[in-house]
Amino acid sequence: MLVSGEFCMGKLIKNVEHGVVLPLVDEVAYQDGQIVSKTLAQNSRHSLTLFAFEKGEEISSHESAGDALVLVLDGVGRITIDGKMHLLHRGEAIVMPAQVSHAVYAVERFKMLLTVSFSE
């Protein structure tokens, strides 16, 4: 049963409209000199976040407790996993394994959807 276009059990995915086709790439905007993020879901089992990186911006090397899937929505990003660099373009994806050092760098302006899955 739907109430005002939303499922009665509440939103598990937030900050986007439910039940409509979304141009996901347009849900987060580029801003000069910044990395912009928009959290769509976050709990103890997973997180789902959109990012827009201005050219030259980066998230420095770090580790995560969960496996992290990067899906590039626009532009070109360089993902470094355990010292190995990978150049990703729109439509490409890569998994950054849990407990392994990784970093993200915007070779060009780029947008990505990051999904992190955690064990219990």
Stockholm file with secondary structure:
# STOCKHOLM 1.0

chainA/1-120         MLVSGEFCMGKLIKNVEHGVVLPLVDEVAYQDGQIVSKTLAQNSRHSLTLFAFEKGEEISSHESAGDALVLVLDGVGRITIDGKMHLLHRGEAIVMPAQVSHAVYAVERFKMLLTVSFSE
#=GR chainA/1-120 SS CEETTEETTCCSSCSSCSSSCCCGGGGSCCCTTCEEEEEEEESSSEEEEEEEECTTCEEEEECCSSEEEEEEEEEEEEEEETTEEEEEETTCEEEECTTSCEEEEEEEEEEEEEEEECCC
#=GC SS_cons         CEETTEETTCCSSCSSCSSSCCCGGGGSCCCTTCEEEEEEEESSSEEEEEEEECTTCEEEEECCSSEEEEEEEEEEEEEEETTEEEEEETTCEEEECTTSCEEEEEEEEEEEEEEEECCC
//
